[in-house]
Amino acid sequence: MRYQAHVSTPFLQILRAAIMSDAPSPHLAAYEVVIRPNRSWLSIDWRALFEFRDLLVLLVRREFVSKYRQTILGPAWFVLQPLLTTLVFTIMFNRVAQISTDGVPPTLFYLCGLLGWNYFSQNFTVASTTFTTNSALFSKVYFPRLIVPLSIILSNLTAFALQLITFFAFYAGFELMGRGGNIHLSWTAALLPVLVLETAAISLGASLWMAALTAKYRDLTHLIPFLIQLWMFASFVIVPLSTVPAKWQWVAQLNPMATVVEMFRFSLLGVGTLTPASITTSALITLLVLFSGVFIFQRTERTFIDTV
């Protein structure tokens, strides 16, 4: 059972003064500490999240530093990984399989698609095991458990920023060489923060669902890499959505990440198969996954320590 103690700031100041002195403080009689269980898992304790903001910053820093500690290249892996993936995709799917990239240079097409996908997959892979990997910490001290997956989402923004800079470097190079094809950068690039926010929301909601499931069913942790691979193909990172017959595109767009990847390409490259219906559907599914994920996560955190 999780308990909360609501204590006012003046009370803490008076208590600190009383501890420092031997004489009892008459002011303490005017305050009381109420310790009660949090009965509802349908409510988010925003106050506690704000009060533990220092811990959030600490966990964000820990997540970033520990990921590539004792590596030779360090954060350079954030850039090398998508570049190597793009190279493989270009050779295998564009040169060998001759799969269309909607008239966009393959390098830019794959780099742009990997922007949103890599951010999603990094968030989902790490945050999906929140309960199992942090059980020792959770069993010793109380803090809002939601802070841990939130710290992962925020920490991975650094990797996303580095990959975005890499994309723009290649974009500028293709423009200078006159090999940009039909790509163009327009006002749609201003939609990028919204796309990052939606990607973060999808990954957070999906990872909270998986964290709740893996807390009880450990076998699911072995399923995560396989699920990520299938999800990537279903998100049309490798092929454009335009390759799907029009009558079946609505099925593909039930996966919100498929629409998000297309929106990344539309925002930065000016190409993409999008409709108002697909964008609305993606947004609604994202909200459903996020809120249901938060609620199931909070329900699980109340009793998970008995099963891990």
C-alpha positions as CSV (number, residue, x, y, z in Angstrom):
1,M,0.0,0.0,0.0
2,R,1.3,3.4,-0.9
3,Y,1.0,6.2,1.7
4,Q,1.2,9.9,1.4
5,A,2.2,12.4,4.1
6,H,0.9,16.0,3.4
7,V,3.1,18.4,5.4
8,S,3.1,22.1,5.0
9,T,6.3,24.1,4.4
10,P,6.0,26.2,7.6
11,F,5.7,23.0,9.6
12,L,8.9,21.7,8.2
13,Q,10.7,24.9,9.1
14,I,9.4,24.8,12.7
15,L,10.2,21.1,13.0
16,R,13.8,21.8,11.8
17,A,14.2,24.5,14.4
18,A,12.9,22.3,17.1
19,I,15.3,19.6,16.2
20,M,18.3,22.0,16.3
21,S,17.4,23.2,19.8
22,D,16.8,21.3,23.0
23,A,13.7,23.2,24.0
24,P,10.4,22.0,22.6
25,S,8.6,24.3,20.2
26,P,5.1,25.4,21.3
27,H,4.3,26.0,17.6
28,L,4.3,22.3,16.8
29,A,1.0,21.9,18.6
30,A,-0.7,23.9,15.8
31,Y,0.2,21.3,13.1
32,E,-0.5,17.7,12.4
33,V,0.8,15.2,10.0
34,V,-1.8,13.2,8.1
35,I,-0.6,9.9,6.7
36,R,-3.2,8.2,4.5
37,P,-3.3,5.7,1.7
38,N,-3.7,6.8,-1.8
39,R,-7.0,5.0,-2.5
40,S,-7.5,5.8,-6.2
41,W,-5.2,4.7,-9.0
42,L,-7.2,6.8,-11.4
43,S,-5.7,10.1,-10.2
44,I,-2.2,11.5,-10.9
45,D,-0.4,13.0,-8.0
46,W,0.9,16.1,-9.8
47,R,1.9,17.7,-6.5
48,A,4.3,14.8,-5.7
49,L,5.7,14.9,-9.2
50,F,6.5,18.5,-8.8
51,E,8.0,18.1,-5.3
52,F,10.4,15.4,-6.6
53,R,11.5,17.4,-9.7
54,D,15.1,17.4,-8.3
55,L,15.0,13.6,-8.4
56,L,13.7,13.7,-12.0
57,V,16.7,15.9,-13.1
58,L,19.1,13.5,-11.3
59,L,17.6,10.4,-13.0
60,V,17.7,12.1,-16.4
61,R,21.4,12.8,-15.9
62,R,22.0,9.3,-14.7
63,E,20.2,7.7,-17.6
64,F,22.3,9.7,-20.1
65,V,25.7,9.2,-18.4
66,S,25.3,5.5,-17.7
67,K,24.2,4.6,-21.2
68,Y,27.6,5.1,-22.8
69,R,29.9,5.1,-19.7
70,Q,33.3,3.4,-20.3
71,T,32.8,3.4,-24.1
72,I,35.4,4.9,-26.4
73,L,33.1,6.8,-28.7
74,G,30.6,7.8,-26.0
75,P,27.6,10.0,-27.3
76,A,29.0,9.6,-30.8
77,W,27.0,6.3,-30.9
78,F,23.8,8.4,-31.0
79,V,24.9,9.5,-34.4
80,L,26.7,6.4,-35.7
81,Q,23.8,4.0,-35.0
82,P,21.3,5.7,-37.3
83,L,24.0,6.3,-39.9
84,L,24.9,2.6,-40.0
85,T,21.2,1.6,-40.1
86,T,20.6,4.1,-43.0
87,L,23.5,2.6,-44.9
88,V,22.1,-0.9,-44.5
89,F,18.6,0.2,-45.5
90,T,19.9,2.0,-48.6
91,I,21.9,-1.0,-49.8
92,M,19.4,-3.7,-49.1
93,F,16.0,-2.1,-49.7
94,N,16.8,0.7,-52.2
95,R,19.7,-0.7,-54.3
96,V,18.9,-4.4,-54.1
97,A,15.2,-4.6,-53.6
98,Q,14.5,-1.4,-55.6
99,I,11.9,-0.2,-53.1
100,S,10.6,3.3,-53.9
101,T,11.4,6.3,-51.6
102,D,8.8,8.7,-53.0
103,G,11.4,10.5,-55.1
104,V,13.4,11.4,-52.0
105,P,17.1,10.5,-51.9
106,P,17.3,7.2,-50.0
107,T,19.7,8.6,-47.4
108,L,17.4,11.4,-46.4
109,F,14.3,9.2,-46.6
110,Y,15.7,6.7,-44.1
111,L,17.3,9.2,-41.8
112,C,14.1,11.1,-41.6
113,G,12.0,8.0,-40.8
114,L,14.5,6.9,-38.2
115,L,14.3,10.2,-36.4
116,G,10.9,9.5,-34.9
117,W,11.3,5.7,-34.8
118,N,14.6,5.7,-32.9
119,Y,13.2,8.0,-30.3
120,F,10.2,5.8,-29.8
121,S,12.1,2.5,-29.7
122,Q,14.7,3.8,-27.2
123,N,12.0,5.0,-24.9
124,F,9.9,1.8,-25.2
125,T,12.8,-0.6,-24.8
126,V,14.2,0.9,-21.6
127,A,11.0,2.1,-19.9
128,S,9.2,-1.2,-20.5
129,T,11.1,-2.8,-17.7
130,T,10.8,0.0,-15.2
131,F,9.5,-2.2,-12.4
132,T,11.8,-5.2,-12.8
133,T,15.0,-3.2,-13.2
134,N,14.3,-0.8,-10.4
135,S,12.7,-3.2,-7.9
136,A,15.5,-2.8,-5.4
137,L,15.2,0.9,-5.4
138,F,11.4,0.9,-5.2
139,S,11.4,-1.5,-2.2
140,K,13.6,0.9,-0.2
141,V,12.2,4.4,-0.5
142,Y,9.0,6.0,-1.7
143,F,8.9,8.5,-4.6
144,P,6.4,8.8,-7.5
145,R,7.2,5.7,-9.6
146,L,6.1,7.6,-12.7
147,I,9.3,9.7,-12.4
148,V,11.5,6.8,-13.7
149,P,9.8,6.4,-17.1
150,L,9.5,10.1,-17.4
151,S,13.2,10.5,-16.9
152,I,13.9,8.0,-19.7
153,I,11.6,9.9,-22.1
154,L,13.4,13.2,-21.3
155,S,16.9,11.7,-21.4
156,N,16.5,10.3,-24.9
157,L,15.7,13.8,-26.2
158,T,19.4,14.4,-26.2
159,A,19.9,11.5,-28.6
160,F,17.0,12.7,-30.7
161,A,18.6,16.2,-30.9
162,L,21.9,14.8,-32.1
163,Q,20.3,12.7,-34.7
164,L,18.2,15.7,-35.9
165,I,21.4,17.8,-36.3
166,T,22.9,14.9,-38.3
167,F,19.8,14.8,-40.6
168,F,20.0,18.6,-41.2
169,A,23.8,18.2,-42.0
170,F,23.0,15.6,-44.7
171,Y,20.0,17.7,-45.9
172,A,22.3,20.7,-46.4
173,G,24.8,18.6,-48.2
174,F,22.3,17.3,-50.7
175,E,21.0,20.8,-51.3
176,L,24.4,22.2,-51.9
177,M,25.2,19.3,-54.4
178,G,21.9,19.8,-56.1
179,R,20.8,16.2,-55.4
180,G,17.8,17.0,-53.2
181,G,15.2,15.8,-55.8
182,N,11.7,17.0,-55.0
183,I,12.4,17.7,-51.3
184,H,11.9,21.1,-49.8
185,L,11.8,22.6,-46.3
186,S,8.8,24.8,-45.6
187,W,6.6,26.0,-42.8
188,T,5.7,22.4,-42.0
189,A,9.0,22.1,-40.2
190,A,7.4,24.1,-37.4
191,L,5.3,21.0,-36.7
192,L,8.4,19.2,-35.4
193,P,7.9,19.9,-31.7
194,V,4.3,18.6,-31.9
195,L,5.5,15.4,-33.6
196,V,8.2,14.9,-30.9
197,L,5.5,15.4,-28.2
198,E,3.2,12.8,-29.8
199,T,6.1,10.3,-30.2
200,A,7.0,10.8,-26.5
201,A,3.3,10.3,-25.6
202,I,3.0,7.1,-27.6
203,S,6.2,5.6,-26.3
204,L,5.4,6.5,-22.7
205,G,1.9,5.0,-22.8
206,A,3.0,1.8,-24.6
207,S,6.0,1.4,-22.2
208,L,3.8,1.9,-19.1
209,W,1.5,-0.9,-20.4
210,M,4.5,-3.2,-21.0
211,A,6.1,-2.3,-17.6
212,A,2.8,-3.3,-15.8
213,L,2.7,-6.6,-17.7
214,T,6.4,-7.5,-17.3
215,A,6.1,-6.9,-13.5
216,K,3.8,-9.9,-13.4
217,Y,4.8,-11.9,-16.5
218,R,8.6,-11.9,-16.7
219,D,8.6,-13.8,-20.0
220,L,7.4,-10.7,-21.8
221,T,10.8,-9.1,-21.3
222,H,12.2,-11.5,-23.9
223,L,9.4,-10.5,-26.3
224,I,10.3,-6.8,-26.3
225,P,13.2,-6.9,-28.9
226,F,11.0,-9.0,-31.2
227,L,8.0,-6.7,-30.7
228,I,10.2,-3.7,-31.6
229,Q,11.3,-5.3,-34.9
230,L,7.7,-6.1,-35.9
231,W,6.5,-2.6,-34.9
232,M,9.2,-1.0,-37.0
233,F,8.1,-2.8,-40.2
234,A,4.4,-1.9,-39.3
235,S,5.4,1.8,-38.9
236,F,6.7,2.0,-42.5
237,V,10.2,3.2,-41.6
238,I,11.7,1.3,-44.5
239,V,9.0,1.8,-47.2
240,P,6.6,4.8,-47.8
241,L,3.0,4.4,-46.8
242,S,2.1,5.2,-50.5
243,T,3.2,1.6,-51.4
244,V,0.1,0.3,-49.5
245,P,-3.1,0.0,-51.6
246,A,-5.5,2.9,-50.9
247,K,-8.2,0.6,-49.6
248,W,-5.9,-0.9,-47.0
249,Q,-4.2,2.3,-45.8
250,W,-6.7,2.8,-43.0
251,V,-5.5,-0.5,-41.5
252,A,-1.9,0.6,-41.5
253,Q,-2.8,3.9,-40.0
254,L,-4.4,2.2,-36.9
255,N,-0.7,2.0,-35.8
256,P,-0.2,5.6,-34.6
257,M,3.6,5.4,-35.2
258,A,2.9,4.8,-39.0
259,T,1.2,8.2,-39.2
260,V,3.9,9.8,-37.0
261,V,6.7,8.6,-39.3
262,E,4.8,9.9,-42.3
263,M,4.3,13.2,-40.6
264,F,8.1,13.5,-39.9
265,R,8.7,13.0,-43.6
266,F,6.0,15.5,-44.5
267,S,7.3,18.0,-42.0
268,L,11.0,17.8,-43.0
269,L,10.9,16.5,-46.6
270,G,7.6,17.7,-47.9
271,V,6.4,14.2,-48.9
272,G,4.0,11.8,-47.2
273,T,0.7,10.1,-47.4
274,L,-1.5,11.9,-44.9
275,T,-5.2,12.7,-44.5
276,P,-7.1,14.7,-41.8
277,A,-8.7,11.4,-40.8
278,S,-5.4,9.6,-40.4
279,I,-3.9,12.4,-38.3
280,T,-7.0,12.6,-36.1
281,T,-7.0,8.8,-35.6
282,S,-3.4,8.8,-34.7
283,A,-3.9,11.6,-32.1
284,L,-6.9,9.8,-30.5
285,I,-5.2,6.5,-30.3
286,T,-2.1,8.2,-28.8
287,L,-4.2,9.8,-26.0
288,L,-6.0,6.5,-25.4
289,V,-2.7,4.6,-25.1
290,L,-1.2,7.3,-22.9
291,F,-4.0,7.7,-20.3
292,S,-4.7,4.0,-20.1
293,G,-1.0,3.3,-19.7
294,V,-0.7,5.8,-16.8
295,F,-3.7,4.3,-15.1
296,I,-2.6,0.7,-15.4
297,F,0.9,1.6,-14.3
298,Q,-0.4,3.3,-11.2
299,R,-2.6,0.4,-10.4
300,T,0.3,-2.0,-10.7
301,E,2.7,0.1,-8.6
302,R,0.5,-0.4,-5.6
303,T,1.1,-4.1,-5.3
304,F,4.0,-5.0,-7.7
305,I,6.6,-5.2,-4.9
306,D,4.8,-8.4,-3.7
307,T,5.4,-10.1,-7.1
308,V,8.9,-9.0,-8.3
